[in-house]
């Protein structure tokens, strides 16, 4: 973006404010612009930043009012920005597994008595009961510490199962989303083969973070900030009489600029009155042919538009005829 600091004036400042509530420590507030908002200043939080990006860190359960200020000229139109709140990435260590607010529920499919050493299927229902999204969690199961025997031909209790530890990489779980995992284990007990059991198992399990990150579901809020209109400067040309003149892009837009850094386009407002043919393109290029025999000062006007509806009026002045009279167009 081409920035012209001398055009700014604090007494023409436009100020707005945003209030939000952070419900978690270390919440990050990130403002991103949908366009290149060069030079627009944002203040608050941990300092003063410059759009299109700035970050604040808030405290939990507090309302924080962060003003943002836009300095510029008086023509103002709305430009959307996005404010995104999300939980800071929390990294777990192998020594301290994170349960990520996942809830584990256990069931064993033993509806009928069965002999020991039969395969036993264990199921876990994993449910994310938090308001946070989980990413890349690993669920590691351990076999039940013991099986409670409801019916047994032996008085030897408890039955200790054997097997291997199962591990799964869980998909991302949105808040209140769940899934079911199963593990098949073989139960071997120091009891007669005729022993049968009917009951549930005492099952333990832990959830750790694979890349060790827990991220909150993104929430988007829309801001509006001021859009500064394009600024135009007069173009001066000399053209020979009775000749077609072709001015390539950027043409009359070459000395114009947009303070926000937006691309600007040209639209004819008032055409040259002494033209035999004239065509202006959005990229600022134009073709001009004077009417036969015309010599003198020619003027036309155009509008320079930005993508957000802001515009400025530009003027093109050129003299057709002898170059010795060129100073006339500078009056």
Secondary structure, DSSP 8 states (H G I E B T S, - for coil): ----GGG--GGG-EEEEEEEEE-STTEEEEEEESS--TT-EEEETTEEEETTEEEEEE-TTEEEEEEEEE-S-S-EEEEEEEEEEEE-----BTTB---TTEEEEEEE--SS-EETTSEEEEEEEEEE-SSEEEEEEEEEEEEEEEE--SS-SS----B--B----EEE---B-TT-EEEEEEEEE---SS-TT-EE-S-EEEEEEEEEEEEEEEE--EEEEEEEEEE--B---EEEEE-TT-EEEE-TTGGGTT-B-TT----EEEEEE--TTEEEEEE-TTS-EEEEE-TT--EEEEEEEEEE-TTS-EEEEEEEEEES-GGGGGGGG-
